[in-house]
């Protein structure tokens, strides 16, 4: 019976606003991600050389597995948008040296699950700067443009971890 009253108290407290939900806690400083989308409008994983996406395949050139999808080939300068609401944890235009920059955004979802989106081969554009670390971004906010890495065609490397 005590358990039932406790559950009723929790529900009543949430409904009356006595208990704040996760989006107002320090664990979700930028709010809850309640939607997710692709970071660019034209998603095309077919490449000129491979003809398919190589997610999860071993790449001898890089001595490791490909942990993301490559999209937006030959679209240098295309605006990249935040895939969901979140907090920027890394934004460095030289993180991958000649392969361009990286932006990482932390997202907290309604079940308190924490995911990260990673955007690679990113550059700053004329009207789009990389966001600052610890800033909040909303779904669709511009976070950079597709860059031109030295060892491949311009594209966006995108991961969800």
TIDREN-975838 format. One record per atom (N, C-alpha, C): residue in three letters; y, z, x. Coordinates in steps of 0.2 Angstrom, whole numbers, padded with zeros to 4 digits, always signed. Each point is the difference from the previous one (the first is absolute). Example, Ala and Ser with C-alpha at 12.3 -4.5 7.8 and 13.67 -1.06 7.14 Angstrom:
2
ALA-0028+0039+0066
ALA+0006+0000-0004
ALA+0006+0000+0004
SER+0005-0004-0002
SER+0006+0001+0004
SER+0005+0003-0004
***
This chain:
161
UNK-0006+0000+0004
UNK+0006+0000-0004
UNK+0006+0000+0004
UNK+0000+0004+0006
UNK+0006+0000+0004
UNK+0001-0007+0003
UNK-0005-0004+0002
UNK+0000-0007+0002
UNK+0004-0004-0005
UNK-0002+0000-0006
UNK+0003-0004-0005
UNK+0008+0002-0001
UNK+0002+0006+0000
UNK+0007+0002+0000
UNK+0004-0003+0006
UNK-0004+0001+0006
UNK+0003-0003+0006
UNK+0002-0007-0001
UNK-0005-0004-0002
UNK+0001-0007-0001
UNK+0006-0002-0005
UNK+0000+0004-0006
UNK+0005-0001-0005
UNK+0007+0002+0003
UNK+0000+0005+0005
UNK+0006+0002+0003
UNK+0003-0006+0005
UNK-0005-0003+0003
UNK+0002-0005+0005
UNK+0003-0006-0004
UNK-0004-0002-0005
UNK+0002-0006-0004
UNK+0007+0002-0004
UNK+0001+0006-0002
UNK+0007+0002-0003
UNK+0005+0000+0005
UNK-0001+0002+0006
UNK+0005+0000+0005
UNK+0002-0006+0002
UNK-0005-0005+0001
UNK+0002-0007+0002
UNK+0004-0003-0006
UNK-0002+0001-0006
UNK+0004-0003-0005
UNK+0007+0002-0001
UNK+0001+0007+0001
UNK+0006+0003-0001
UNK+0004-0001+0007
UNK-0002-0002+0005
UNK+0003-0001+0006
UNK+0000+0006+0005
UNK-0003+0005-0002
UNK-0001+0006+0004
UNK-0003-0001+0007
UNK-0005-0005+0000
UNK-0003-0002+0006
UNK+0002-0007+0002
UNK+0002-0001+0006
UNK+0002-0007+0002
UNK-0006-0004+0002
UNK+0000-0006-0001
UNK-0005-0004+0002
UNK+0000-0002+0007
UNK-0005-0003+0003
UNK+0000-0002+0007
UNK+0006-0004+0003
UNK+0003-0004-0005
UNK+0006-0004+0003
UNK+0006+0004+0002
UNK+0000+0006-0002
UNK+0006+0004+0002
UNK-0002+0005+0006
UNK-0006+0000+0002
UNK-0002+0004+0006
UNK+0001-0003+0006
UNK+0000+0005+0006
UNK+0001-0003+0006
UNK-0006-0005+0002
UNK-0006+0001-0003
UNK-0005-0005+0001
UNK+0001-0007-0002
UNK+0005-0001-0004
UNK+0001-0007-0002
UNK+0008+0000+0000
UNK+0003+0000+0006
UNK+0007+0000+0000
UNK+0004-0006-0003
UNK-0004-0005+0000
UNK+0004-0006-0003
UNK-0003-0002-0007
UNK-0004+0004-0003
UNK-0002-0001-0007
UNK-0007-0003+0001
UNK-0003-0001-0006
UNK-0007-0002-0001
UNK+0000-0008-0001
UNK-0004-0003+0004
UNK-0001-0007-0001
UNK-0004-0001-0006
UNK+0003-0003-0005
UNK-0004-0002-0006
UNK-0001-0007-0001
UNK+0001-0004+0005
UNK-0001-0007-0001
UNK-0001-0003+0007
UNK-0004-0005+0001
UNK+0000-0003+0007
UNK+0000-0008-0001
UNK+0003-0004+0004
UNK+0000-0007+0000
UNK-0001-0003+0007
UNK-0001-0006+0000
UNK+0000-0004+0007
UNK+0007+0000+0003
UNK+0000+0000+0006
UNK+0007+0001+0004
UNK+0004-0007+0000
UNK-0003-0005-0001
UNK+0003-0007-0001
UNK-0002-0003-0006
UNK+0004-0005-0002
UNK-0002-0004-0007
UNK-0006-0004+0001
UNK+0000-0004+0006
UNK-0005-0005+0001
UNK-0006+0003+0004
UNK-0005+0002-0003
UNK-0006+0002+0004
UNK-0005-0005+0001
UNK-0001-0002+0006
UNK-0004-0005+0002
UNK-0004+0002+0006
UNK-0006+0001+0000
UNK-0004+0003+0006
UNK-0003-0006+0004
UNK+0001-0006-0003
UNK-0003-0006+0004
UNK+0004-0001+0006
UNK-0003-0001+0006
UNK+0004-0002+0006
UNK-0002-0007+0002
UNK+0004-0003+0004
UNK-0001-0007+0002
UNK-0006+0000+0005
UNK-0001+0005+0004
UNK-0005+0000+0005
UNK-0007+0002-0003
UNK+0000+0005-0004
UNK-0006+0004-0002
UNK-0002-0003-0007
UNK+0004-0001-0004
UNK-0001-0002-0007
UNK-0003+0006-0004
UNK+0001+0006+0002
UNK-0002+0006-0004
UNK+0003+0006+0003
UNK+0000+0005-0004
UNK+0002+0007+0003
UNK-0005+0003+0004
UNK+0002+0003+0005
UNK-0005+0003+0005
UNK+0000+0008+0000
UNK+0002+0003-0006
UNK+0000+0007-0001
UNK-0007+0003+0002
UNK+0000+0005+0004
UNK-0006+0003+0002
UNK-0004-0003+0006
UNK+0002-0006+0002
UNK-0004-0004+0005
UNK+0003+0002+0007
UNK-0005+0000+0005
UNK+0002+0001+0007
UNK+0004-0005+0002
UNK+0005+0001+0004
UNK+0004-0005+0003
UNK+0000+0002+0008
UNK-0003-0005+0003
UNK-0001+0001+0007
UNK+0006+0000+0004
UNK+0005-0004-0002
UNK+0007-0001+0003
UNK+0003+0007+0000
UNK-0001+0004-0005
UNK+0004+0007-0001
UNK-0005+0006+0002
UNK-0006-0002+0001
UNK-0006+0005+0002
UNK+0000+0005-0006
UNK+0000-0002-0006
UNK-0001+0005-0005
UNK-0001-0004-0007
UNK+0000+0004-0005
UNK-0001-0003-0007
UNK+0006-0001-0003
UNK+0001-0005-0004
UNK+0006-0001-0004
UNK+0000+0004-0006
UNK+0005+0005+0000
UNK+0000+0005-0005
UNK+0005-0001-0006
UNK+0003-0006+0000
UNK+0004-0002-0006
UNK-0001-0007-0002
UNK+0004-0002-0005
UNK+0000-0007-0002
UNK+0006-0004+0003
UNK+0000-0006+0001
UNK+0005-0004+0003
UNK+0003-0004-0006
UNK+0006+0000-0002
UNK+0002-0004-0006
UNK+0007-0003+0002
UNK+0002-0004-0004
UNK+0007-0003+0001
UNK+0001-0005+0006
UNK-0006-0003+0002
UNK+0001-0005+0006
UNK+0005-0005-0001
UNK+0004-0001+0006
UNK+0005-0005+0001
UNK+0006+0002-0005
UNK+0001+0006-0001
UNK+0006+0002-0005
UNK+0004+0005+0004
UNK+0002-0002+0006
UNK+0004+0004+0004
UNK+0007+0001-0003
UNK+0002+0007+0000
UNK+0006+0001-0004
UNK+0000+0002-0007
UNK-0006+0000-0003
UNK-0001+0002-0007
UNK+0000+0007+0000
UNK+0004+0003-0005
UNK+0001+0007-0001
UNK-0007+0003-0002
UNK-0001+0006+0004
UNK-0006+0004-0001
UNK+0003+0006-0004
UNK-0004+0002-0006
UNK+0002+0005-0004
UNK-0005+0006+0000
UNK+0002+0006-0001
UNK-0004+0006+0000
UNK-0005-0001-0006
UNK-0006+0001+0002
UNK-0006-0001-0005
UNK+0000+0006-0005
UNK+0003+0005+0001
UNK+0001+0006-0005
UNK+0005+0005+0003
UNK+0002+0004-0005
UNK+0004+0006+0002
UNK-0003+0004+0005
UNK+0005+0002+0005
UNK-0003+0004+0005
UNK+0005+0002+0006
UNK-0002+0003+0005
UNK+0004+0002+0006
UNK-0002-0003+0006
UNK+0005-0003+0003
UNK-0001-0004+0006
UNK-0002+0005+0006
UNK-0006-0001+0003
UNK-0002+0004+0006
UNK+0001-0004+0007
UNK+0000-0006+0000
UNK+0001-0004+0006
UNK+0004-0006-0002
UNK+0005-0002+0004
UNK+0004-0006-0001
UNK+0002-0002+0007
UNK-0003-0004+0004
UNK+0002-0002+0006
UNK-0001-0008+0001
UNK+0006-0003+0002
UNK+0000-0007+0000
UNK-0004-0003+0007
UNK-0002+0005+0004
UNK-0003-0002+0006
UNK-0007+0003+0001
UNK-0003+0003-0005
UNK-0006+0004+0000
UNK-0006-0004+0003
UNK+0000-0007-0002
UNK-0005-0004+0002
UNK+0002-0005+0006
UNK+0005+0002+0004
UNK+0003-0004+0005
UNK+0001-0007-0002
UNK-0003-0005+0003
UNK+0002-0007-0002
UNK-0003-0002-0007
UNK-0004+0005-0002
UNK-0003-0002-0007
UNK+0005+0003-0006
UNK+0005+0002+0002
UNK+0006+0003-0004
UNK-0001+0007-0003
UNK+0003+0002-0005
UNK+0001+0007-0002
UNK-0005+0002-0005
UNK+0000+0006-0002
UNK-0005+0003-0005
UNK+0004+0005-0004
UNK-0001+0000-0006
UNK+0002+0006-0005
UNK-0006+0003-0003
UNK+0000+0006-0001
UNK-0005+0004-0003
UNK+0003+0005-0005
UNK-0003-0001-0006
UNK+0003+0004-0006
UNK-0006+0005-0003
UNK+0002+0006-0001
UNK-0005+0005-0003
UNK+0002+0000-0007
UNK-0006+0000-0004
UNK+0001+0000-0007
UNK-0005+0006-0003
UNK+0003+0004-0005
UNK-0004+0005-0003
UNK-0001-0002-0007
UNK-0006-0001-0002
UNK-0002-0002-0007
UNK-0001+0006-0005
UNK+0000-0001-0007
UNK+0000+0005-0004
UNK-0006+0005+0001
UNK-0005-0002+0003
UNK-0006+0005+0001
UNK+0001+0003+0007
UNK+0006+0000+0003
UNK+0002+0003+0006
UNK-0004-0004+0006
UNK-0003-0005-0001
UNK-0003-0004+0005
UNK+0006-0003+0004
UNK-0001+0000+0007
UNK+0005-0003+0004
UNK-0003-0006+0004
UNK+0004-0006-0001
UNK-0002-0006+0003
UNK+0006-0002+0004
UNK-0001-0005+0005
UNK+0005-0003+0004
UNK+0000-0007+0000
UNK+0005-0004-0001
UNK+0000-0007+0001
UNK+0004-0001+0006
UNK-0003-0005+0004
UNK+0002-0003+0006
UNK+0002-0007+0000
UNK+0006-0002+0002
UNK+0002-0006+0000
UNK+0002-0002+0008
UNK-0004-0005+0002
UNK+0000-0002+0007
UNK+0003-0007+0001
UNK+0003-0002+0006
UNK+0003-0006+0002
UNK+0007+0000-0004
UNK+0003+0005-0001
UNK+0007+0001-0004
UNK+0006+0000+0005
UNK+0005-0003-0003
UNK+0006-0001+0004
UNK+0006+0002-0005
UNK+0006+0001+0003
UNK+0006+0001-0004
UNK+0002-0007-0002
UNK+0003-0001-0006
UNK+0003-0006-0002
UNK+0008+0001+0000
UNK+0003-0006-0001
UNK+0007+0000-0001
UNK+0003+0006-0005
UNK-0003+0000-0005
UNK+0002+0005-0006
UNK-0005+0006-0001
UNK-0006+0000+0004
UNK-0005+0005-0001
UNK-0001+0004+0007
UNK+0001+0006+0000
UNK-0001+0004+0006
UNK-0006+0004-0002
UNK-0004+0002+0006
UNK-0006+0005-0001
UNK+0003+0006-0003
UNK-0004+0004-0004
UNK+0003+0006-0003
UNK-0001+0005+0006
UNK+0004+0006-0001
UNK-0001+0005+0005
UNK-0006+0005-0002
UNK-0002+0003+0006
UNK-0006+0004-0001
UNK+0002+0006-0005
UNK-0004+0003-0004
UNK+0001+0005-0005
UNK+0005-0002-0006
UNK+0001-0006+0000
UNK+0004-0002-0006
UNK-0005-0002-0006
UNK+0002+0001-0006
UNK-0004-0002-0006
UNK+0002-0007-0002
UNK-0006-0003-0002
UNK+0001-0007-0002
UNK-0003-0001-0007
UNK+0002-0004-0004
UNK-0003-0001-0006
UNK-0004-0007+0000
UNK-0005+0000-0005
UNK-0003-0007-0001
UNK+0004-0005+0000
UNK-0001-0005+0005
UNK+0004-0006+0000
UNK+0006+0000+0004
UNK+0002+0006+0003
UNK+0006+0000+0005
UNK-0002-0004+0006
UNK+0005-0004+0002
UNK-0001-0004+0006
UNK-0001+0004+0006
UNK-0005-0001+0005
UNK-0001+0004+0006
UNK+0000-0004+0006
UNK+0001-0007+0000
UNK+0000-0004+0005
UNK-0002-0007-0002
UNK-0001-0004+0005
UNK-0001-0007-0001
UNK-0006-0002+0004
UNK-0004-0005-0002
UNK-0006-0003+0004
UNK+0003-0002+0006
UNK-0003+0002+0006
UNK+0002-0002+0006
UNK-0005-0005+0003
UNK+0002-0002+0006
UNK-0004-0006+0004
UNK-0003+0003+0006
UNK-0006+0003-0001
UNK-0004+0002+0006
UNK-0001-0005+0005
UNK+0000+0001+0007
UNK-0001-0005+0005
UNK-0007-0003+0000
UNK-0005+0004-0002
UNK-0007-0003+0000
UNK-0003-0003-0006
UNK+0004-0001-0005
UNK-0002-0003-0006
UNK+0006-0002-0005
UNK-0002-0003-0005
UNK+0005-0003-0005
UNK+0004+0006-0003
UNK+0006-0001-0002
UNK+0003+0006-0004
UNK-0004+0002-0006
UNK-0001+0006-0001
UNK-0003+0003-0006
UNK+0001+0007+0000
UNK-0003+0003-0006
UNK+0001+0007+0000
UNK-0007+0003+0000
UNK-0001+0005+0004
UNK-0007+0004+0001
UNK+0001+0006-0005
UNK-0004+0001-0005
UNK+0001+0005-0005
UNK-0006+0004+0000
UNK+0000+0007+0000
UNK-0005+0005-0001
UNK+0001+0005-0005
UNK-0005+0002-0003
UNK+0001+0007-0004
UNK-0006+0004+0003
UNK+0003+0006+0002
UNK-0005+0005+0003
UNK+0000+0006-0004
***
